[in-house]
């Protein structure tokens, strides 16, 4: 029997792996609402890479997404409970791409995704 490794209420950042070079770079950050052995339901925001501006843009509307965790299609990072989900955004800090809420939480993204 598979035991879920995620818990309801956890805050996460998900990087969806691109399958093809022209696939859109898409990230998601939110709070887990439900968990099963191979799926999680998350409410949060989508971040899409805008190549014209060379930056990730946060979509203003909240979305609920189901992610299937049985494959290798996602990189999932557990965020601290203190991370403010509504304030999260991408910023360039000293030449590094970081995901931050500007309130104490900051995650260096360069190890996961190259800056284009």
C-alpha positions in Angstrom: 0.0 0.0 0.0 1.4 3.4 -0.9 1.5 6.0 1.9 1.2 9.6 0.9 4.3 11.7 1.6 2.3 15.0 1.5 0.0 16.4 4.1 -3.1 18.6 3.9 -2.1 22.2 4.7 1.5 21.9 3.5 2.6 24.7 1.2 4.4 23.6 -1.9 6.1 25.0 -5.1 5.9 22.7 -8.1 8.0 23.0 -11.2 6.5 21.1 -14.1 9.2 19.5 -16.3 9.1 20.5 -19.9 8.9 17.6 -22.3 9.8 19.6 -25.4 11.9 22.8 -25.9 8.9 24.9 -26.9 6.8 23.8 -23.9 5.8 26.7 -21.6 7.8 27.0 -18.4 5.1 26.6 -15.8 5.3 26.7 -12.0 2.7 26.5 -9.4 2.7 27.5 -5.7 -0.1 26.8 -3.3 -1.5 24.9 -0.3 -2.5 21.2 -0.4 -6.2 20.7 0.1 -6.4 16.9 -0.3 -4.0 13.9 -0.7 -4.3 10.4 -2.0 -1.6 7.8 -2.6 -0.6 9.3 -6.0 -2.5 12.6 -6.3 -2.6 16.0 -4.6 -5.2 18.7 -4.9 -3.6 22.1 -4.5 -5.1 25.7 -4.4 -2.7 28.5 -5.5 -1.2 30.5 -8.3 0.3 29.6 -11.6 3.6 31.3 -12.7 4.3 31.3 -16.4 7.6 32.3 -18.0 7.3 35.3 -20.4 10.2 35.0 -22.8 9.7 38.5 -24.1 10.3 40.0 -20.6 12.6 37.2 -19.5 10.7 36.7 -16.3 8.0 34.6 -14.6 4.6 36.2 -14.3 2.1 35.3 -11.6 -1.4 34.8 -12.8 -3.7 36.9 -10.5 -6.5 34.4 -10.2 -6.3 31.4 -7.8 -6.7 28.0 -9.3 -7.2 24.5 -8.0 -5.1 21.9 -9.7 -4.7 18.1 -9.3 -1.2 16.9 -9.7 -0.4 13.2 -10.3 2.8 12.3 -8.3 3.3 8.8 -9.7 5.6 10.0 -12.5 8.7 12.1 -12.8 6.9 15.1 -14.3 7.2 17.5 -11.4 9.9 18.9 -9.0 8.1 19.5 -5.7 9.6 21.8 -3.0 8.0 21.9 0.4 7.7 25.5 1.5 7.9 26.6 5.1 4.7 27.3 6.9 5.7 30.9 7.3 5.9 31.5 3.6 3.2 34.0 2.5 1.6 32.5 -0.6 -0.1 35.6 -1.7 3.2 37.6 -1.7 5.3 35.0 -3.5 7.0 36.1 -6.7 10.2 35.7 -8.7 13.0 38.2 -8.4 16.5 38.6 -9.6 18.8 38.9 -6.6 22.5 39.4 -7.3 22.2 37.7 -10.7 20.3 34.7 -9.2 16.6 33.8 -9.8 14.9 33.5 -6.4 11.3 32.7 -5.4 10.5 35.0 -2.5 7.7 36.5 -0.4 10.0 39.4 0.6 9.0 38.7 4.2 11.7 36.3 5.2 11.3 33.4 2.8 13.6 33.1 -0.2 14.4 30.0 -2.4 17.2 30.0 -5.0 15.7 28.6 -8.2 18.9 28.5 -10.2 19.6 24.9 -9.1 16.3 23.8 -10.6 15.7 26.0 -13.7 18.2 27.8 -15.8 17.6 31.5 -16.5 16.9 31.9 -20.2 
